[in-house]
Amino acid sequence: MRGKGRNLFPLLCAALTAVVVLLIGGNIVVIVFRGIGALPEHLMTEETRFALWMSVKSACISTLLCLLLAIPTAYTLSRGRFPLRSVLETLLELTVSLPYIVLGLSLLILFSSPAGKWLKEAGFPVVFSANGVILAQLVVNLPFAIRLISTAFQSVDRKLEYVAGLLGASPMRQFFWVLLPMCRRSLLSAVILVWSRALGEFGATLMLVGVTRMKTETLPASIYLAVSGNDLDSALASAFLLLLISAVSLSLANCMARRGRKRGRYDG
């Protein structure tokens, strides 16, 4: 019986793996084969090009802002010792697990307040504006970026920074000349993943800015509008664009991760 159990368990795992591959691979196959045929026609339309440009532009800006905020925050969490640190970490983890539409709702309430109206009067509208697309992507991805970068910082041996400090390096020089170079591949991988997530963000964006053609229309919003109008070809063309960009981004991130692991084994 034990021999049969040993033989059946790998087969059971392989069968379940095949089910998973069919479930996930089937979706990819549908998007590729249906979307690639519809892409040439719909890529020539002004609306699709606008949605593509809006997605890429907002993802680039939100990722840059995310990086500027996440790196010092991750450094504080990974190197600092202060009261309520665990509370702060729990708060960030909680926002990662929340549905994005909930974060969008909180943003909508916040920027519908007098402070949001003051920003609008000052020339920086958020609600139902392209600025809101960037803000929604930033809020959704910031906790995720902090987690990735914190993990990268924690993987660096602190003795290296300690030695640099003994040699006279200030904390700032330790950060820029020791810590960042040691985990540059992990940081680049994090940037690519955050950018890819920003490109496909929709839940918080829908709640904060809505979906307005040729104004707040990203590629995910374009899919939503196309399906609402029963235009499946246009939806599949936009879906294929997202799939293609995400595949390239994921390939780059995985390539950097593999090179980092190989270098780590070589240095070891």
LOTI-133324 format. One record per residue: residue in one letter; x, y, z of N, C-alpha, C in turn. Coordinates in steps of 0.001 Angstrom, whole numbers, plus 500000, padded with zeros to 6 digits. Layout:
REM residues N
aXYZXYZXYZ...
REM end
This chain:
REM residues 268
m500821498784500000500000500000500000500858501271500000r501968501209500797502828502394500830503451502660499465g503828501574498778504393501740497443503408502355496478k502146501917496557501114502501495693500894503966496025g500924504273497333500732505667497736501824506559497201r503063506055497231504175506843496696504018507072495197n503488506100494483503312506228493037502116507100492680l501058507052493494499841507812493193499991509301493512f500746509617494555500838511024494958501435511906493862p502561511526493242503073512358492137502095512468490973l501367511376490700500388511418489618499244512364489947l498800512334491215497729513245491635498173514694491512c499391514979491960499919516345491847500036516768490384a500482515851489537500609516159488110499244516425487485a498233515651487901496883515850487366496331517214487782l496537517582489050496070518890489522496835520017488844t498109519794488588498899520784487855498349520986486447a497948519879485808497366519966484471496071520771484488v495273520592485549494028521361485680494334522849485795v495328523174486615495714524581486789496189525172485470v497015524427484755497528524911483467496386525140482474l495401524236482466494257524402481572493435525635481940l493230525838483244492431526984483681493107528304483317i494403528398483629495123529646483367495502529764481896g496038528677481349496457528717479952495309528939479001g494122528414479349492962528626478486492624530095478344n492728530839479445492465532281479384493472532987478485i494743532607478638495790533233477827495575532931476345v495231531682476046495027531282474651493883532073474022v492794532236474763491647532992474239492050534423473922i492768535065474857493164536454474650494115536580473467v495068535653473377496062535734472309495413535524470942f494668534433470789494144534093469464492975534987469041r492193535446470007491094536355469642491590537796469563g492528538139470429492980539528470482493941539902469381i494817538969469001495819539298467993495188539557466625g494063538912466373493378539157465115492660540492465082a492164540922466256491426542192466315492349543387466525l493606543131466898494506544231467260494792545192466108p495158544719464905495524545675463847494438546711463568e493188546265463512492089547195463207491887548201464329h491864547715465574491523548598466697492717549431467156l493935548992466837495097549788467214495172551074466415m494528551090465270494529552282464429493511553320464876t492617552957465784491608553911466230492213554892467224e491712556104467214492233557147468100491982556794469567e490844556165469846490506555847471228491468554820471819t491813553784471060492741552774471558494119553363471789r494570554209470871495881554847471044495875555775472254f494767556461472473494661557329473656494735556501474930a493993555385474964493991554525476159495378553953476421l496080553559475357497433553024475505498375554097476046w498295555303475477499162556389475932498848556777477374m497572556846477711497182557183479081497685556140480072s497600554880479693498062553810480580499570553898480802v500321554027479709501780554056479822502242555300480570k501672556445480233502083557699480871501784557686482368s500561557325482743500184557324484159500977556281484932a501242555115484312502022554077484989503449554545485237c504043555236484277505413555734484445505490556781485553i504542557722485562504566558777486575504297558196487958s503288557341488068502955556773489388504073555877489898t504758555160489005505868554307489429507035555139489926l507322556248489260508388557140489708508070557705491095l506831558180491279506425558691492583506470557598493647c506042556417493247506044555278494156507470554958494613l508400555019493682509792554737493995510354555783494952l510047557049494705510549558127495553510020558028496978l508816557494497145508227557362498476508559556025499132a508617554970498325508795553624498886510217553381499377i511223553908498693512608553632499085512927554182500475p512661555451500779512950555914502151512085555233503203t510834554919502847509971554222503807510495552826504091a510890552107503044511441550766503221512739550813504016y513549551831503800514799551982504554514497552201506039t513507553019506312513127553275507707512633552006508382l511823551225507674511269550009508252512323548919508422s513281548866507503514274547790507558515487548128508419r515744549412508628516930549803509391516598550558510676g515424551134510750515084551953511910514560551145513087r514694551694514275514141551132515502513354552232516191f512036552119516177511198553176516726509907552570517268p509214553277518155507963552755518719506886552594517641l506009551616517858504863551358516984505282550943515564r506504550461515433506953550000514117506088548842513617s505766547913514513504939546770514117503545547214513701v503044548283514341501724548810513967501764549372512546l502840550079512234502991550648510897503099549541509846e503856548509510142503999547399509203502664546693508989t501892546528510076500570545899509965499634546752509120l499718548065509303498878548983508520499173548856507031l500448548781506686500820548638505283500383547292504722e500538546240505518500101544917505072498588544880504871l497868545590505715496403545616505605495962546254504303t496632547337503908496254548006502660496568547137501449v497583546267501562497891545354500460496757544354500257s496151543923501377495119542886501294493729543432501002l493551544757501097492227545336500839491885545290499352p490608545096499021490206545231497605490486546651497116y490947546753495889491346548061495376490170549032495294i488988548499495110487819549381495018487556550061496361v487944549411497464487809550016498791488773551186498931l489999551003498461490953552108498474490466553255497595g489857552927496464489305553962495602488185554733496274l487358554020497038486268554675497758486802555649498797s487841555227499530488424556121500535489046557348499875l489680557153498718490243558295497993489153559237497508l488048558669497048486936559491496572486377560362497700i486211559767498877485712560526500030486709561608500430l488000561233500433489041562183500850489115563381499918f489090563133498605489271564233497666487957564879497236s486847564404497807485578565116497650485347566068498818s486272566082499747486204566945500920486618568369500540p486497569323501470486963570691501179488417570761500732a489265569842501262490670569846500840490787569499499362g489992568524498897490001568168497493489476569298496620k488456569988497101487923571115496344488940572255496270w489697572435497355490738573464497349491822573118496324l492190571830496243493170571398495253492669571657493836k491391571410493616490818571646492291490889573115491929e490559573979492891490617575421492643492047575891492414a493014575156493021494420575506492858495006574971491555g494182574266490766494641573770489474495090572330489467f494748571574490535495122570161490590493887569325490919p492981569174489950491801568349490201492182566881490289v491455566135491119491736564709491303490545563861490889v489382564154491469488189563364491185487760563586489742f487502562485489022487107562523487614488126563268486754s489401563094487083490474563764486348491593562765486084a492412563077485071493550562205484761494541562147485918n494596563216486722495470563190487900495055562083488867g493747561832488927493245560797489809493694559403489397v493912559200488094494409557900487621495783557629488221i496649558636488174498001558490488732497942558276490234l497098559042490912496991558924492364496468557550492780a495473557042492070494924555722492379495986554643492205q496743554710491125497821553743490901498876553840492000l499182555056492419500182555258493463499752554642494785v498525554903495197498037554408496485497927552887496481v497516552314495363497384550862495269498752550178495319n499744550744494640501031550077494490502053550425495560l501845551508496293502847551938497264503121550881498345p502108550297498983502410549256499983503124548049499375f502747547685498157503390546571497468504865546881497200a505143548109496758506527548504496489507349548535497772i506764549021498850507477549072500135507835547664500593r506924546729500425507205545343500823508355544766500008l508332544966498681509403544433497832510754545040498179i510783546356498347512056547030498604512559546722500005s511655546615500978512063546233502336512721544862502333t512132543934501594512721542596501481514107542661500865a514270543511499848515587543657499208516604544236500183f516210545245500952517124545856501913517504544870503019q516530544083503471516796543135504546517722542001504115s517798541760502812518674540690502312520142541102502295v520421542392502458521799542884502457522390542761503857d523569542202503955524251542035505237524571543405505835r524058543673507026524255544979507645525701545204508078k526468544138508127527873544292508502528621545159507489l528191545093506242528851545904505212528647547392505491e527435547759505878527170549151506227527915549544507494y528003548593508431528710548859509685530190549127509433v530789548315508566532191548512508219532393549848507523a531483550186506621531571551482505938531479552623506939g530625552457507956530533553468509002531814553595509793l532470552475510077533751552515510794534821553229509981l534702553136508664535674553795507789535355555267507570g534285555734508201533963557159508149532802557538507268a532130556565506661530989556882505783529788557294506616s529125558368506203527905558812506874526752557878506513p525637557934507274524485557098506905524018557309505471m524104558535504985523691558797503603524635558110502609r525942558193502876526894557538501987526756556015502066q526482555482503249526241554050503378525043553628502539f524013554478502535522795554174501786523058554172500282f523723555223499791523886555371498346525052554557497782w526077554303498579527277553649498066527406552184498470v526592551756499451526658550359499884525315549652499678l524263550185500295522979549488500289522348549421498900l522199550563498255521546550580496945522295549751495888p523618549881495770524313549029494783524192547537495074m524126547152496351524061545741496691522740545093496280c521675545887496193520369545304495840519772545982494614r520629546434493692520139547167492531519274546290491619r519634544997491488518830544123490635517439543919491221s517373543746492531516071543588493182515235544853493041l515886546007493113515169547270492962514635547436491542l515454547096490549514995547183489162513833546229488906s513926545038489464512835544080489332511564544609489984a511704545244491155510548545816491847509912546924491017v510742547756490397510225548846489562509405548290488403i509923547254487759509214546659486618507873546073487062l507866545370488190506623544759488677505610545818489078v506073546876489736505158547958490141504580548650488911w505434548893487912504952549533486677503916548660485983s504155547370485944503220546450485302501883546423486036r501934546438487375500703546467488160499947547775487935a500677548881487842500027550173487607499315550186486263l499931549546485284499350549504483944497975548820483941g497805547814484795496551547059484809495592547435485924e495920548468486701495048548843487826493717549403487302f492620548991487939491309549460487476490333549752488607g490344548926489674489324549055490708489313550413491388a490463550854491892490539552150492565490324553292491576t490839553119490356490672554144489327489202554327488974l488487553228488831487061553298488500486287554067489561m486603553823490850485877554484491925486222555963492024l487500556310491773487935557693491977487651558594490777v487909558113489574487789558990488405486714558539487431g486131557356487642485134556873486713485777556451485401v484968556264484405485457555885483074484849556850482060t485669557767481585485234558746480594486080558585479347r485441558352478239486169558138476986487064559331476664m488297559013476254489259560003475794489601561044476866k489376560694478143489736561603479229490432560844480350t489741559844480914490349559010481957490384557552481508e490426557351480208490330555999479658491715555356479542t491988554396480402493188553568480292492819552279479550l493787551407479348493485550141478664492474549291479446p492614549123480775491570548384481499490201549055481384a490185550400481421488914551115481265488352550910479862s489236550840478879488806550598477500488137549233477379i488677548236478068488059546908478066486675546975478684y486581547680479792485288547819480494484247548486479590l484643549565478920483710550281478047483314549417476853a484285548707476298484000547871475120483040546737475465v483259546089476608482357545008477022480974545561477319s480910546751477946479612547373478226478846547671476946g479589547977475875478961548247474588478883547023473689n479173545851474238479108544577473507480070544548472317d481200545239472469482224545246471422483378544353471894l483227543051471748484208542108472274485537542175471536d485493542470470244486745542551469483487648543667470025s487050544820470287487830545928470835488353545586472227a487520544938473045487941544536474384489108543564474324l489028542602473412490094541611473288491383542216472738a491258543211471869492451543895471357493174544621472490s492422545321473342493034545999474489493607544997475479a492895543890475674493383542841476571494688542247476062f494783542065474757496012541514474183497179542487474367l496918543778474221497963544770474456498478544692475892l497545544614476842497938544488478251498727543212478496l498262542123477897498945540837478062500361540904477497l500511541517476345501824541600475703502790542436476543i502326543582477015503190544444477823503541543764479141s502557543125479757502806542435481031503787541281480854a503671540566479743504577539443479489506018539925479346v506213541026478628507562541574478466508108542037479817s507264542728480613507695543220481918508060542069482841l507219541044482866507481539895483735508744539164483312s508971539058482011510182538398481518511431539150481957l511384540478481894512523541280482338512773541097483827a511683541132484621511828540971486071512394539600486416n511899538556485758512393537200486028513847537043485601c514212537664484487515588537591484009516540538231485010m516154539391485551516983540045486556517087539215487823a515973538587488221515991537758489423516909536554489247r516869535926488064517741534774487813519209535181487806r519515536324487199520904536790487191521378537088488606g520478537656489419520843537935490806521135536665491579r520323535622491365520548534353492070521853533693491607k522121533747490296523363533164489784524575533901490336r524476535199490402525602535984490933525816535696492417g524674535514493134524783535203494553525466533871494766r525142532858493946525777531541494074527264531637493715y527585532476492698528976532606492288529796533303493382d529207534361493967529926535074495026530078534206496273g529053533324496476529138532443497630530190531381497460
REM end
